[in-house]
Structures are given as C-alpha cells and as structure tokens.
C-alpha cells in the first residue's frame, strides 16, 4: 500500500508542476502527503577581489526564502482543495546537499515524487532525482517539467527486461497499476537476448493474476537504443504513465546512470515510476 508520500516542491519562479501532480497522486491513493521546499544557501561567486558585499548574499538568501514560502503556500492551497492530510515542511540546504538530504527523508515514506530537471538550469532537480533513486530505497515518481495534467492511468506502460530493478518497480507500483485502465508489458527484443524463453509471458501472467488487464508487447529496437524504442512506443500509443527499473550505481558519491535510465530521465514526456 502507498499511504505516505513525500514530494520535493519546485521553488522555481513559475511554481513548477511537481507539487500539483503529487497532490493528484495522493488524492488517487487517499494518502498523506508531505511537501518539502528547500531554502537554498546563497551561492557565493568567486571574484577577483575575494570580497562579496554582504547585501548581495542577504538579497540572495531573502529571494530563496521567498521562493520556498511561495512553494509551501501553493502546496498548502492544493492539499486543502483536495481535502488531503498534508504537512508542509521548509528546510535549509545547499544546492549540492539537497539531494542527499531529500533521499534520507524519503526512506521514511512509501513513495517519493520529484521533478525532472529542465534542459537548462536544472542541476539541483537532477541531483535530487538521482539521489532519491539510488539512496532512498523507495520508489520514485519523476514528473516531466512539461507535465500539466494530474495523474492519469488510462494506459500504463511497464518496461520489462527480466532484471531485479524492473521487478522491484512492478511490485512497488502495484497500488497504481491496480487503478490502471490497461497495462502494457513492453519488452524491447534486442535488449538482453533471452532467446531461451518467451519474453514477458510469465510476468504477464503474474500481473493478470492480480486482476490487471495485461497486453504483452514485444517491440524491435532495430537500429535505435532501448530508451528511444520505449519513448517512441510511449508517443505512438498515448501512454499516460511509465513503470520501469532505474539502473546505475554510485561511485565515490557520483552517480553513474545506466544508459536507458539516463535517456529516459533526459527525454521523458510522461511521468515515470522508477525503482532501483
């Protein structure tokens, strides 16, 4: 069951969208939701003189505090409209340390929701998403920065390669899959080459035993990589939501994403639940 959700709220000027999407997830699951807005430490540039006027630092801190306050107010208003049990939290963090901090917090929840990094200027969101995926031990929904609509589960795509990350993601996503109109279990045939088995059949049967409407699809990757094949399938079939394993490892506190995970996080157009 998913009854306790945490979301990293966007403190961008446009308000972002991850908070509103997270509220829609909590509403669908009748879950408590905690919204965390970070007040980021001022970034002090290195100058030739080595001196930064205190008023510059003070102004930046005040701006960061105001951004967090706005994010919290928007979250509180959205949860109030939805009639949800909710807790808004404001925390201080450095831009570099927010990811680790949020990942540690997420361990105490059933599900974490974070925003996709924008192509330009999304370093903090990228660190939070990757840290939470690798370090929280919990499933993570990554919400595209272009997402405007609330949670929709009419057509869900599950990426299946037989790996333990994909199995973990499927298990974690069961409360959402149970609400899906249709579930496609998609296998890219050139991904791992399991010629000795009928790929996906057993997992399809497993999901069907949970009462899910399952359609097992095998798609040929051809000359494109797995991520592009999956994203192309998403675009062509009107997919609303993705469930997949998150691949990669941590090396000296630097995250090394697997190729498919990296590409999906960069180019995703619909929300994705990932588990590592």
JOCOR-V497944 format. One record per residue. RES is the residue in one letter. SS is DSSP state (~ for helix, > for strand, _ for the rest). PSI is psi in whole degrees, 0 to 359 (* if undefined). D_FIRST is the distance of its C-alpha to the first C-alpha in Angstrom with 1 decimal. Layout:
res->RES ss->SS psi->PSI d_first->D_FIRST
res->RES ss->SS psi->PSI d_first->D_FIRST
This chain:
res->X ss->_ psi->149 d_first->0.0
res->X ss->_ psi->105 d_first->3.8
res->X ss->_ psi->0 d_first->6.2
res->X ss->> psi->112 d_first->9.0
res->X ss->> psi->144 d_first->11.0
res->X ss->> psi->140 d_first->14.6
res->X ss->> psi->138 d_first->17.3
res->X ss->> psi->108 d_first->20.8
res->X ss->_ psi->143 d_first->23.0
res->X ss->_ psi->137 d_first->26.1
res->X ss->_ psi->20 d_first->29.4
res->X ss->_ psi->160 d_first->31.6
res->X ss->_ psi->325 d_first->34.3
res->X ss->_ psi->0 d_first->32.9
res->X ss->_ psi->346 d_first->29.6
res->X ss->_ psi->191 d_first->27.5
res->X ss->_ psi->351 d_first->24.7
res->X ss->~ psi->325 d_first->21.6
res->X ss->~ psi->314 d_first->21.0
res->X ss->~ psi->320 d_first->21.3
res->X ss->~ psi->317 d_first->19.0
res->X ss->~ psi->321 d_first->16.3
res->X ss->~ psi->320 d_first->16.9
res->X ss->~ psi->326 d_first->16.5
res->X ss->~ psi->313 d_first->13.0
res->X ss->~ psi->321 d_first->12.0
res->X ss->~ psi->317 d_first->13.9
res->X ss->~ psi->327 d_first->12.3
res->X ss->~ psi->0 d_first->8.7
res->X ss->_ psi->51 d_first->10.4
res->X ss->_ psi->155 d_first->9.5
res->X ss->> psi->145 d_first->12.1
res->X ss->> psi->135 d_first->14.0
res->X ss->> psi->127 d_first->16.7
res->X ss->> psi->126 d_first->19.5
res->X ss->> psi->124 d_first->21.9
res->X ss->> psi->127 d_first->25.4
res->X ss->> psi->134 d_first->27.8
res->X ss->> psi->106 d_first->31.5
res->X ss->> psi->142 d_first->33.0
res->X ss->_ psi->146 d_first->36.1
res->X ss->_ psi->142 d_first->39.3
res->X ss->_ psi->114 d_first->40.4
res->X ss->_ psi->112 d_first->43.9
res->X ss->_ psi->153 d_first->46.0
res->X ss->_ psi->118 d_first->48.6
res->X ss->_ psi->166 d_first->52.0
res->X ss->_ psi->329 d_first->55.5
res->X ss->_ psi->342 d_first->56.5
res->X ss->_ psi->6 d_first->53.5
res->X ss->_ psi->127 d_first->53.4
res->X ss->_ psi->122 d_first->50.7
res->X ss->_ psi->134 d_first->51.7
res->X ss->~ psi->328 d_first->49.4
res->X ss->~ psi->333 d_first->49.1
res->X ss->~ psi->314 d_first->47.4
res->X ss->~ psi->317 d_first->44.7
res->X ss->~ psi->319 d_first->44.4
res->X ss->~ psi->317 d_first->44.1
res->X ss->~ psi->318 d_first->41.3
res->X ss->~ psi->319 d_first->39.3
res->X ss->~ psi->320 d_first->39.9
res->X ss->~ psi->318 d_first->38.7
res->X ss->~ psi->322 d_first->35.5
res->X ss->~ psi->320 d_first->34.8
res->X ss->~ psi->321 d_first->35.5
res->X ss->~ psi->317 d_first->33.1
res->X ss->~ psi->319 d_first->30.2
res->X ss->~ psi->318 d_first->31.2
res->X ss->~ psi->318 d_first->31.2
res->X ss->~ psi->319 d_first->27.7
res->X ss->~ psi->318 d_first->26.4
res->X ss->~ psi->319 d_first->28.3
res->X ss->~ psi->318 d_first->27.0
res->X ss->~ psi->314 d_first->23.3
res->X ss->~ psi->320 d_first->24.1
res->X ss->~ psi->318 d_first->25.8
res->X ss->~ psi->317 d_first->23.0
res->X ss->~ psi->327 d_first->20.3
res->X ss->~ psi->316 d_first->23.0
res->X ss->~ psi->324 d_first->23.7
res->X ss->~ psi->351 d_first->20.1
res->X ss->_ psi->34 d_first->19.9
res->X ss->_ psi->153 d_first->16.9
res->X ss->_ psi->121 d_first->16.4
res->X ss->> psi->156 d_first->17.6
res->X ss->> psi->114 d_first->19.6
res->X ss->> psi->136 d_first->22.3
res->X ss->> psi->134 d_first->23.6
res->X ss->> psi->129 d_first->26.8
res->X ss->> psi->150 d_first->27.6
res->X ss->> psi->144 d_first->30.7
res->X ss->> psi->156 d_first->30.7
res->X ss->_ psi->158 d_first->33.0
res->X ss->_ psi->324 d_first->32.4
res->X ss->_ psi->332 d_first->32.3
res->X ss->_ psi->352 d_first->30.0
res->X ss->~ psi->324 d_first->27.3
res->X ss->~ psi->310 d_first->25.3
res->X ss->~ psi->319 d_first->25.2
res->X ss->~ psi->314 d_first->24.5
res->X ss->~ psi->322 d_first->21.5
res->X ss->~ psi->319 d_first->20.1
res->X ss->~ psi->319 d_first->20.5
res->X ss->~ psi->319 d_first->18.8
res->X ss->~ psi->338 d_first->15.8
res->X ss->_ psi->338 d_first->15.2
res->X ss->_ psi->13 d_first->14.0
res->X ss->_ psi->165 d_first->11.2
res->X ss->_ psi->332 d_first->7.9
res->X ss->> psi->138 d_first->9.9
res->X ss->> psi->144 d_first->13.7
res->X ss->> psi->129 d_first->15.8
res->X ss->> psi->165 d_first->19.5
res->X ss->> psi->148 d_first->22.6
res->X ss->_ psi->143 d_first->24.8
res->X ss->_ psi->138 d_first->28.1
res->X ss->_ psi->155 d_first->31.1
res->X ss->_ psi->325 d_first->33.9
res->X ss->_ psi->125 d_first->36.2
res->X ss->_ psi->26 d_first->35.3
res->X ss->_ psi->30 d_first->31.6
res->X ss->~ psi->316 d_first->31.9
res->X ss->~ psi->314 d_first->29.7
res->X ss->~ psi->321 d_first->26.8
res->X ss->~ psi->316 d_first->27.4
res->X ss->~ psi->319 d_first->27.3
res->X ss->~ psi->315 d_first->24.1
res->X ss->~ psi->312 d_first->22.3
res->X ss->~ psi->319 d_first->23.7
res->X ss->~ psi->317 d_first->23.3
res->X ss->~ psi->320 d_first->19.6
res->X ss->~ psi->315 d_first->19.2
res->X ss->~ psi->327 d_first->21.3
res->X ss->~ psi->344 d_first->20.9
res->X ss->_ psi->332 d_first->17.4
res->X ss->_ psi->13 d_first->15.7
res->X ss->_ psi->157 d_first->12.7
res->X ss->> psi->150 d_first->12.2
res->X ss->> psi->129 d_first->14.6
res->X ss->> psi->124 d_first->15.3
res->X ss->> psi->125 d_first->19.1
res->X ss->> psi->123 d_first->20.7
res->X ss->_ psi->145 d_first->24.3
res->X ss->_ psi->343 d_first->27.0
res->X ss->_ psi->356 d_first->28.3
res->X ss->_ psi->129 d_first->25.2
res->X ss->_ psi->329 d_first->26.1
res->X ss->_ psi->155 d_first->23.8
res->X ss->_ psi->181 d_first->20.4
res->X ss->_ psi->131 d_first->17.3
res->X ss->_ psi->132 d_first->18.6
res->X ss->_ psi->30 d_first->17.1
res->X ss->_ psi->322 d_first->20.1
res->X ss->> psi->110 d_first->20.8
res->X ss->> psi->134 d_first->18.5
res->X ss->> psi->127 d_first->20.2
res->X ss->> psi->119 d_first->18.8
res->X ss->> psi->125 d_first->21.3
res->X ss->_ psi->124 d_first->21.9
res->X ss->_ psi->9 d_first->24.5
res->X ss->_ psi->359 d_first->23.5
res->X ss->_ psi->163 d_first->22.7
res->X ss->~ psi->332 d_first->20.1
res->X ss->~ psi->319 d_first->18.9
res->X ss->~ psi->321 d_first->18.3
res->X ss->~ psi->318 d_first->16.5
res->X ss->~ psi->317 d_first->14.2
res->X ss->~ psi->319 d_first->13.6
res->X ss->~ psi->314 d_first->13.0
res->X ss->~ psi->317 d_first->10.3
res->X ss->~ psi->330 d_first->8.6
res->X ss->~ psi->359 d_first->9.3
res->X ss->~ psi->317 d_first->8.2
res->X ss->~ psi->329 d_first->6.1
res->X ss->~ psi->320 d_first->9.5
res->X ss->~ psi->327 d_first->11.7
res->X ss->_ psi->339 d_first->10.9
res->X ss->_ psi->0 d_first->12.6
res->X ss->_ psi->144 d_first->15.4
res->X ss->_ psi->316 d_first->18.9
res->X ss->> psi->141 d_first->20.0
res->X ss->> psi->125 d_first->18.9
res->X ss->> psi->121 d_first->21.7
res->X ss->> psi->109 d_first->21.5
res->X ss->> psi->129 d_first->24.4
res->X ss->> psi->126 d_first->26.6
res->X ss->> psi->117 d_first->29.5
res->X ss->_ psi->335 d_first->32.1
res->X ss->_ psi->16 d_first->34.1
res->X ss->_ psi->311 d_first->31.3
res->X ss->_ psi->349 d_first->31.6
res->X ss->_ psi->51 d_first->33.9
res->X ss->_ psi->73 d_first->32.4
res->X ss->_ psi->346 d_first->35.3
res->X ss->_ psi->7 d_first->34.9
res->X ss->_ psi->159 d_first->31.8
res->X ss->_ psi->103 d_first->30.6
res->X ss->_ psi->126 d_first->28.2
res->X ss->_ psi->347 d_first->24.8
res->X ss->~ psi->313 d_first->25.6
res->X ss->~ psi->316 d_first->23.5
res->X ss->~ psi->324 d_first->20.3
res->X ss->~ psi->318 d_first->21.1
res->X ss->~ psi->319 d_first->21.4
res->X ss->~ psi->313 d_first->18.2
res->X ss->~ psi->324 d_first->16.3
res->X ss->~ psi->328 d_first->18.6
res->X ss->_ psi->344 d_first->17.7
res->X ss->_ psi->8 d_first->14.2
res->X ss->_ psi->15 d_first->16.2
res->X ss->_ psi->147 d_first->16.4
res->X ss->_ psi->107 d_first->19.8
res->X ss->> psi->136 d_first->20.8
res->X ss->> psi->113 d_first->24.0
res->X ss->> psi->123 d_first->25.1
res->X ss->> psi->132 d_first->27.4
res->X ss->> psi->122 d_first->29.8
res->X ss->> psi->142 d_first->31.5
res->X ss->_ psi->128 d_first->34.5
res->X ss->_ psi->330 d_first->34.5
res->X ss->_ psi->230 d_first->38.3
res->X ss->_ psi->6 d_first->39.9
res->X ss->_ psi->160 d_first->36.8
res->X ss->_ psi->173 d_first->34.1
res->X ss->~ psi->315 d_first->30.6
res->X ss->~ psi->316 d_first->29.1
res->X ss->~ psi->323 d_first->31.8
res->X ss->~ psi->317 d_first->31.3
res->X ss->~ psi->315 d_first->27.5
res->X ss->~ psi->326 d_first->28.3
res->X ss->~ psi->319 d_first->31.2
res->X ss->~ psi->319 d_first->29.0
res->X ss->~ psi->313 d_first->26.6
res->X ss->~ psi->320 d_first->29.7
res->X ss->~ psi->338 d_first->31.3
res->X ss->~ psi->9 d_first->28.5
res->X ss->_ psi->36 d_first->27.0
res->X ss->_ psi->139 d_first->23.6
res->X ss->_ psi->335 d_first->21.3
res->X ss->> psi->143 d_first->18.6
res->X ss->> psi->142 d_first->18.7
res->X ss->> psi->127 d_first->16.3
res->X ss->> psi->161 d_first->18.3
res->X ss->> psi->150 d_first->19.0
res->X ss->_ psi->121 d_first->20.6
res->X ss->_ psi->145 d_first->23.9
res->X ss->> psi->188 d_first->26.3
res->X ss->> psi->167 d_first->27.2
res->X ss->> psi->133 d_first->28.5
res->X ss->> psi->111 d_first->32.2
res->X ss->_ psi->44 d_first->33.9
res->X ss->_ psi->11 d_first->31.2
res->X ss->> psi->134 d_first->31.8
res->X ss->> psi->132 d_first->29.2
res->X ss->> psi->101 d_first->30.3
res->X ss->> psi->145 d_first->28.1
res->X ss->_ psi->156 d_first->28.4
res->X ss->~ psi->316 d_first->30.4
res->X ss->~ psi->313 d_first->27.8
res->X ss->~ psi->314 d_first->25.3
res->X ss->~ psi->313 d_first->28.2
res->X ss->~ psi->320 d_first->29.4
res->X ss->~ psi->315 d_first->26.1
res->X ss->~ psi->328 d_first->25.6
res->X ss->~ psi->324 d_first->29.2
res->X ss->~ psi->6 d_first->29.5
res->X ss->_ psi->144 d_first->26.1
res->X ss->_ psi->352 d_first->26.5
res->X ss->_ psi->157 d_first->22.9
res->X ss->> psi->149 d_first->19.6
res->X ss->> psi->130 d_first->18.2
res->X ss->> psi->124 d_first->14.9
res->X ss->> psi->150 d_first->16.4
res->X ss->> psi->147 d_first->15.5
res->X ss->_ psi->* d_first->18.3
